[in-house]
Amino acid sequence: MTLLTGITFLGGLAVLIFGAEWLVRGASRLAAKVGISPLIIGLTVVAFGTSSPEMAVSVQSALAGQADIAVGNVVGSNIFNILFILGISAVITPLIVQQQLIRLDVPLMIGLSFVFYLMALDGAIGRLEGLLLFAGIIVYTIFLIRQSRKENKAVKEEYAQEFPAKAETGWKPWIVNLGLVGMGLALLVLGSNWLVTSAISIARWLGLSELIIGLTIVAAGTSMPEVATSITAAVKGERDIAVGNAVGSNIFNLLSVLGLTALVAPGGVPVSLAAEAFDIPVMLAVAVLALPIFFTGNRIERWEGWLFLFYYAAYTAYLILDAAQHDALPLFNSVLLYGVIPLTVVTLAASLVWERRNLANGRERPLR
């Protein structure tokens, strides 16, 4: 790997993040000018805009014939969003989980993850399947807009504070904001091209598969806008925005990013046997893991945040050990399978029972 490759990778990542920021800023202001409420902007424009790097990279990878990076980016980003982003946000401050997330969005994320797994069993996500997934994001967005009209005043005020609509008059703001959208899209195309090209070179230099690079470095890099949004929301005390951003981004990745990628790629997107056998099931397991944790008092406590971070570190360590065929891999697997995972299940079950008992007795722990 040359110094130029490393600079290209970091430059592509920076360009992607700036492109997403400009796209979100311009689109949010345009949406506000045509009368769309801050709540809807937060739920749709901003949530989808922060996932635009994943979209750009996956589409670029599929068109370049690098299907492993495209699939690894989606799968890795979904794992990263739950385990790392929610983990670090909960460590900063315990997170509130809205009832809609528990009743609708998290079950939808789990269901879509399972649908993705079923679609991948034949070794590819075809164009028809991509069309169905992409149609799903349209239906989901319409549903969000309809549901947002039923939100209470406190939620609306929180989103209005986080995504304020600025009063701008005249034609100049239209040109500026349209320019931001155009520049943002151009930067996303440029940054994704740099990132994919350099990621392939890095994978070959390290002797790692393109799938692993997509699952780790590329996935974490394209998720930086979600990291910034969720951590900022957690620091400001806007705890439900931090959770909603991560879950919403996962739904967007599965419906829109994966759907559009399969739709535009010639012949759909091939799915490697390694991703089908391990990484996609891990993504599904992480989605399922979120539901009982969200149930424990309708919040994510700090210890649960540390648990998420631990599992992300364990997943990354497994990928590295497996790629190197390290002698420590069998011991590592045994400790996880027969020690850590059963202990986690028992702890979560006990925590859930304890919370339900407290609620039955009219007691609820304060957020700390």
N, C-alpha and C positions, 0 to 999 in steps of 0.2 A: 504494500500500500504506500503510495506517495503522499507527501505533505499536501499536494494539491487535492487529492481525494478527500482527506480529512477536512480541508477548508471548504470544499464543495459541499460535503455533507452538512457541516455546521451552517454554512451559508444558506443551503436549501431549507434547513430547519428554520432559520431566522426569517427568511423570506416567506415561508408558509405562515408563521405566526403573525407577522406584520400583515400579510394578505388577509388572514382571517379577521384580524382586528379591524382593518379598514372596511372589509365587507360587512361585518356586523354593525359598525358605527354608521356607515352610509345607509344600509338597509333599515336599521332601526329608526333613523331620523326620517327616512322616506315614509315608512309605515306610520309613524306618528303624525306626519303632515297630512296623510289621507284619512286620519281619524281612527286609526287602530289603537286600542288602549295599551298602556304599559304592561298590563298583565299578559295580554295575548302576545305582545312583542317578546316578553321574557320567555314565554312558554314555547314559542315557535321560532321567530327570527333569530334570537340570540342562541337558543339551544341548538338549532340547526347550524347556525353560523360557526359555532365553536367546533363543530364536527366537520367543517368543510376541508380541513387538511386531510382527514382520513379519506374523504370522498376523492380529492384530487390525486392522492398517492395511489389509492386502490385502482382508480380508473386508468391512470397513467401506467401502472404496473401491468394491468391486464392487457392493455393495448400493446405494451412492449413485449408481451409473451412471458412475463414474470408472475405467473399465477400464484406461486407460493408467497410472494411478498404481498399481493393483493389480499389473499385469504388470511395470511398471518397478521396483517395490519388490522383487519376487522376483529378477528378472534382475540389477538393480543390487546387491542384497545379496550374491548369489553371486559376482559379480565383486569386490566390496569385500572379502568374507571371504578370498578367496585372495590377491589382489594387495596389499591394504592390511594386513589383520590378520596374515596370515602374513609379509608383508614386514616390518612393524614389529617383530613378535616375533622374526624371524630376525636383524634388525639388533641387537636387544638381546642375543641369545645364539643361536648355531647350534642348530637344532632337530633332535631325533631323530625319525625316521619309522619307526614300527613296521611289521613285515612285513605285518600284517593290512591296514594302510592301503594298502600298495602292491599287495597281491594281491587285495583285495576292495573296500575302501571307495572308493578313488580310481577304479578301473575302474567301480564302480557309479555314482559321481558323473558320470563321463564318459558312461556309457550312458544315465542318466536325462536328462542335458542333451541328448543326441541325440534321445531319445524326445520330450522337450518340443519340440524343433525340428520334428520330424515332425508332432506334433499341431498345432503352430501354423501349418502350411503352408496349411491351409484357412481361416485367418483367425480361428479361435476355439478355445478349449479347452472342449469340451462337457461336459455333466453326466455322461455315461457315462465320458468320459475322466477327469473329476475323481474319479469313484467308483473307477476302476481305480488311480489314483495314490494315493488315500487308503487303499485296501486294501493297497497296497504298504508304507505306513508301519507298518501292523499286523504284516505279515509280517516286516519288517526289525527291528522292536522285539523280536519273539519270537526271531528269530535272534540278536540281540545278547545277550539274556538267556542263551540256551543257550551261546553262545560264551564269555560271561564266566566260566562255570564252569571253563573250560579255561585261563584266564589264569594266569600264573606268580605266585609269591608277591610278587615285587618290584613288579609292576604293581598288585596288590591293595593292597599297603601304601601305594603312592603315591596311589591314589584314596582310600583310607581317611584319609590325612593331609589331602588337599585337601577332601574332603567327609565330615568326621567325623560319626559317629552319636552323639548325646548321649543319655545314659541319663536318661530322664525317666519318672516314675511318676505315677499318679493320673489323674483325668479332666481336670484343668485344662490340661495341655499339649495334649490333643486339641482343646479349645475354642479355645485360642490359635492353634494351627496351622491349624485349619479356618477361623478368622477371617482369618488371613493369606492363605490361598488365596482366600477370598471377596473380601477387600479388593483383592487383587492382580488378580483377574479384573475387578472393578468399575473399577479404575484403568485397566486396559488398554482397556476399552470407552470410558471417558471420554477418555483420552489419544489414542486413535486417531481419535475423532470430532474433537477439536480439531486434531490434526495434519493430517488430510485436508482439513478445511475451510480452514485457513490456507494449506496448500500450494497449493490451487487458486487462492486469492487472490494468492499470491506469483507463481505461474506467469503469471497474467494481467498482473500489474503489470510483471514483467520481460519480457513478450513471449515467454516460453519455453513450449514445449508441456508438458502435464501428464506426458508420458512422460519428458522430460528431468528434470523435478523429481523424479519417482519414482525414476529411475535414479541420481540424485546425492544431493540433500539428504535426501529421505525414506529412501532405502536406507541411507545412512551413519548417519542418526539412529537408525533402528530396529535397526542392528547394534551400537549402543553396548554392550549387555550382552556380546556376543561379544568386542568390543574389550577390555573390562575383564577378562573371564575369561582370554583368551589372553595378554594382556600380564602379568597377575598371575602366571599359571602360568610364563611365560618368565622373569620376574624371580626366582621362587622356584626355578628350575631344573627345573621339572616340564615338560620339553620336549615329551613326547609328548601331554600333555593339551592343550597349546597347539595342536598340529597337529590332533589328533582333534576338538577343539571346532569348528574352522573347517570341516573336511571334513564332520563330522556335521551341522552347521547347514545346509550346502548341500544335503545329502541330505534333511533335514527340510523345507527350503524347497520343494524340487521335489515331494516326495511329499505332505506334509501341508498346507503353506500353499497351494500352487497347487491341490492336489487339493480341499481343503475350500472354497476360494474358488470354484472352478468348480462345485462341488456345490451350494452355497447360492445362488449368483447366478442370477437368472432368465435362462434361455437360455444359461448358461455365461459364460465370460469372453472377449470379443472381443480379438484381438491385432492391433495396428496393423501396417501394411505396413512402417513404419520399424523397429519392433522385430523383425519377422520377417526383414527384409533385412539388418540390421546388428547390433543389440544382442544378440539371442539367439545368432547365430553367434559374436560376441565372447565371450559367456559359455561357449559350447562350446569355443572355442579356448583360453580361460584354463584350463578344466578339463583339456584335453589337455596344455597346457603344464606342469601340475603333475606329471604322471606322470614324464617324463624327469628333471625336477629332483629329484623324490623318489628316483629311482633312483641318483643320484650319491652313492654312499657311504651310502645310507639316511639322509640328513640334508639339511637346508637350510642352506647356509653363509650367512655375512653378505653376501657379494657377490650371492648369489642373492636375498636379502632386498631389497637395494638395487635389483636388477633388477625385482622385483615392484613395488616402490614407483614406480619410473620408469614402468613400463607403466600403472599406475593413473593417474599424473599425465598421461601421454600420452592415455589414453582420455578423461579428464575434459576435457582441453584440446581434443580433437577435438569433443566434444559442444558445447562453448561456441563454437568457431570455426564449426562447421557450423550451429548455430542462428542465429549472426549473419551467416552467409554472408560471412565475412571473406576479404579478398584473400589472406591468408597460408595459407588452407586447402590449395590445390593443392601448394604447396611443402612444407607440413607432411606431407601424405599421401605425397609422393615420398620424403622423408627416411625416413619410417617403413617404407614398403614396399620400397624399394630399398637402404636402408642399415642401419637399426637391426634390423629383423626378420631379414634374412639373417645379419647378424653374430651375433645371439643364437642362431640355429640352429647355426651353425658352432661357437660357443663351447660350447654345451651338448653337442654331439656330441663335441668334443674332451675336455671334462670327463668325460663318461661313459666314453670309451675309456680315459682316464688312470686313472679310479677302478677300472675292471675289470682293468686291467693291474696296479695296485697290489694288488688283492685276490688276483689270480692268483699274485703273488709273495709273498703273506703279509704285505703291509704295509697298514696302515690309518692314515689321518691322525687324530690326536687332535682332539677337539672343542675349539674355542677360543672 
